[in-house]
Amino acid sequence: MLDGAGRDTRWPDLANAVHWLVDDTPWDVVDPATSIGTILRDGHEGDAIREVVAAVVAVSDRQGPTSSDAAWFGDSGWSEVRRLATQALTCLEP
């Protein structure tokens, strides 16, 4: 999934996924529960998003926002991000 320069080649790539989840929402500073009824359906979605955002922010705090995709994917907390994101996807399905 990484090219020769260590960048994520999927779409959305890591940078866009993080932008959409953290940078384009207030969820890293405001509880996702405030988005229930507009962006999120219910408290289950809010809980799932809260956990994923916290895990992503923890990796960002350790790696830095401009660190390589390879560094993020190699972070000790990345497996938790993947687990929580997978769990959230099942919650967010229609």
Secondary structure as UniProt FT lines:
FT   TURN            4..5
FT   HELIX           14..18
FT   HELIX           19..23
FT   TURN            27..29
FT   HELIX           32..35
FT   TURN            37..39
FT   HELIX           43..63
FT   TURN            65..66
FT   HELIX           69..74
FT   TURN            76..77
FT   HELIX           78..92
//
